[in-house]
Amino acid sequence: MMGVSFLIIIIGFVLMTGVKTGATFNEEIYAARYITVGPMISFFGFLMMIFAILYHPKQKK
């Protein structure tokens, strides 16, 4: 579960990587992918990681 959440965090960070702007202003940096979708996916991954760390499976008796 920790591995899956780590991959989700990485995917979120990859989605947040912006475009190369160069010398001119590029309005593409305000796209929803960079400022909304990427952070939400990373946040979900961090929540899953916290759950994976704190999860304690019940042992059979």
N, C-alpha and C positions, 0 to 999 in steps of 0.2 A: 504494500500500500504506500510505503514511503517512496518507492521508486516511481510509482505512477504519479504521485503528487509532485515529485521533483520534475518529472517530464512536463507536467502541466505548467509549472512555474516557468520552466525554460521556454515553452511555447508562448506564454504570455509576454516574456521579455523579448522574444524574437519579434512578436507582433508590435511591440512598442518601439522597435528600432525605426528611426525616421529615414527620410530620404535625404540625399546629399543636396544641400541648397546651393552651394557655390556663392557667387557674388550677388546674385539677384534674390529677391524675396520669393519664396515658393509657398503658396497658400496650401499646398498639399499637407503641410505639417499639422494642420488642424483637422485632418480627416478623423472620422469616428474610430477607425482601427487603432490609431496611435494614442488617442486620449480617452477612449472609453472601453473598447473591447479588450485590448491588451492588459490594462490594469485590472479589469474585472476577472479575467482568466487567471492572472497571477494571484490575485487575492483569493480566489477559489482554491487555487493550488496551495497557498499558505494555510488556509483553513483546513484543507485535507491533511496537510503535513502535521498540524497541531493535533488533529484527531488521531492520526496514525501513531504519533508519539505517546499520546495519553491512553490509547485503547489497550485494554487488558482483557484478553479472551478468557472466558470462563473455562475452568478445568473440569473435566469429568471425574466423578468420584467412583 
